[in-house]
Structure formats: C-alpha cells, structure tokens
Amino acid sequence: MVRIGTFLAVVGFLSVILYSFTDYRIAILSWADPYQPLLGIVVGIVGVGLIVVNKFMSKPREEPAS
C-alpha cells in the first residue's frame, strides 16, 4: 500500500507542478488536462492518505523482553 501511495503522491503532485510551470504533461494523467491542477492535488492527497493509513494500521513491533 505504501508503494501505491507513493506512486500516487508523486504522480499527482508532479502533474500539478508540471501543469503550472511547463507545457509538459504526464501521459498517465493527460486525459485529465481540463481538470488540472485540482485532480493532481486530489491524487496526491489520496496517495499521502494511503501512506498515513498504512503507518497507523501497521502493527507496532514488540520489543524483546529482557
């Protein structure tokens, strides 16, 4: 889940930056050009959310008893 979250966060936020400052578009989100930069922000936030949810849902490691 962390890999998917990282991918979404990078692609989403990178698409916002590229849309705002250059004429380059990421091919995977080129269909959503009319919805940029809002869609890129949403995709990035969903990715960060997946990473945060994974951190909270993972079991804390138990320390060995000494």
C-alpha positions as CSV (number, residue, x, y, z in Angstrom):
1,M,0.0,0.0,0.0
2,V,3.0,2.3,0.6
3,R,4.2,1.8,-2.9
4,I,0.8,2.7,-4.4
5,G,0.5,5.7,-2.1
6,T,4.0,6.9,-3.0
7,F,3.3,6.5,-6.7
8,L,0.0,8.4,-6.5
9,A,1.5,11.2,-4.4
10,V,4.5,11.6,-6.8
11,V,2.4,11.5,-9.9
12,G,-0.3,13.8,-8.5
13,F,1.9,16.5,-7.1
14,L,4.3,16.3,-10.1
15,S,1.5,16.7,-12.5
16,V,0.4,19.9,-10.7
17,I,3.9,21.3,-10.8
18,L,4.4,20.4,-14.5
19,Y,1.0,21.7,-15.4
20,S,1.6,25.0,-13.6
21,F,5.1,25.8,-14.8
22,T,5.7,23.9,-18.1
23,D,3.9,22.6,-21.1
24,Y,4.8,19.0,-20.3
25,R,2.1,16.6,-19.3
26,I,2.4,13.2,-17.6
27,A,1.0,10.7,-20.1
28,I,-1.0,8.8,-17.4
29,L,-2.9,11.9,-16.5
30,S,-3.0,13.6,-19.9
31,W,-6.7,12.7,-20.2
32,A,-7.4,14.8,-17.2
33,D,-5.9,18.0,-18.6
34,P,-9.1,20.0,-18.2
35,Y,-9.3,19.1,-14.6
36,Q,-5.8,20.1,-13.6
37,P,-4.5,21.2,-11.2
38,L,-7.3,20.1,-8.9
39,L,-7.2,16.5,-9.9
40,G,-3.4,16.4,-9.4
41,I,-3.8,17.7,-5.9
42,V,-6.6,15.2,-5.1
43,V,-4.5,12.3,-6.5
44,G,-1.5,13.5,-4.4
45,I,-3.6,13.8,-1.3
46,V,-5.1,10.3,-1.8
47,G,-1.5,8.9,-2.1
48,V,-0.4,10.6,1.1
49,G,-3.5,9.4,2.8
50,L,-2.7,5.8,1.8
51,I,0.8,6.1,3.3
52,V,-0.6,7.6,6.5
53,V,-3.3,4.9,6.8
54,N,-0.7,2.2,6.3
55,K,1.5,3.7,9.1
56,F,-1.4,3.7,11.5
57,M,-2.7,0.3,10.6
58,S,0.7,-1.5,10.8
59,K,1.3,-3.4,14.0
60,P,3.8,-1.8,16.3
61,R,6.8,-4.0,16.8
62,E,7.1,-5.6,20.2
63,E,10.3,-5.0,21.9
64,P,12.0,-8.2,23.1
65,A,11.7,-9.0,26.8
66,S,15.0,-8.8,28.6
